[in-house]
Amino acid sequence: MRGGCSRPAEFGRNREMGKDLNGKELGKGISQRKDGLYVGRASCNGQSIVLYGKNFQKLKKELEDKKKLAMQNLPATDVQYTVSEWFDMWFATYKLPVIREQSEQPMKSKVKYTFLDRIGNMRLIDVKSIDVQNIVNDLLDEGKYAYSSVSEAFGRLRECFESAVYNHLIATNPCMGVVMKRNENKASKEIRFMDKAQIKEFLDEIKDDWWYECFYIMIYTGLRIGEVGGLRWEDVDFENRCIRVKQALISVRKKGERNTKFGPLKTANSYRTIPFIGDVEKMLRRQKKKDEQLRKILGGKYPGDDNVQNLVFYTQKGTPTSRYAAEHALNRIVKRMDVLRAYKAKADGEAFVPFIKLHPHALRHTFCSLLYFSKVDPKACQQLMGHANISTTLNIYTHLGGEAVSEELRKVEDLIEAEKVV
């Protein structure tokens, strides 16, 4: 009988079928032989299923699984992966060989904390489209994770289930048909950067800080924090007054431990030459002296192996400059600036306005803003920033253009306020 499941014809010819030795009904398709062994039989989509076992509950569940697979025109198998088990296998086989090492943990974590924590223990064959849709709806309603993070995690899950289809583990992908409705009231992603006044205030505040030279150079070169961490003195060309970006410091977490190593840059365009701008050369020479002083204090050698001995930037402990260390320093500096701003506002009888929240990438965006307001051509900006696509540069330029228009409108508002008719 195709298109459904039935018990074999012999069940109807033997009244003992479907019962145990005590005469208790066992359910459709299951019986118990005189030797105590349970037998399960079914015919689904032209497939004949016969199972034997000593444990009734186990055999009953296995029979239902085999029938479900037969109904989906899938081959019967003794292996039933959970979503988490299959995701780990899929990721290691299909994804890991084609991604950068430092991308592994972030990718896996996004899927784990959004989807696997909710359906990871379910079997692949039991997950339905409505299960995935409900999770997507809940994640977007909760607002705990950014829309982009949920979307990225969902994309990975969809790939994972699609691979399960190709491997004949499930008949259809439960992610198909799932919709992600964007919140129309949600503001576009903020691009954080400092204007000229904020740059001056920031640099004035950190003149005596360990990070002064590093943050100055980030502001006036647009280097990514990984590129800063991987910068070596051999990459600094004082004769031709430029920096050649060749490698990045990457942080990889494996088995609960974070390991720091040097690796390739983000994109092919990231390999670039950045000319000295402003006092970048002066800051680099100051950093060279500071490097020599710190090396003496640490006994002539930095902690770690030989590949970290010729870096341009280190922390005060002599370790390479990581994203975590830079973020921690920026948070500390901004908190200190806010305290000073609060005291000044109180003394002047004005409302307290906090300094903008800074992260390492905000310093990179600040460099891009300087290029924009200096009317640097977008293509030249793309080359200096190391953007893979001109669209990335244009998106930032468009955002900055909106900021400039808003500033001009504020000037008009001030003029109207000054000439308001009484």
Order of alpha helices (4+ residues) and beta strands (2+ residues): beta-alpha-beta-beta-beta-alpha-alpha-alpha-alpha-alpha-alpha-alpha-alpha-beta-beta-beta-beta-beta-alpha-alpha-alpha-alpha-alpha
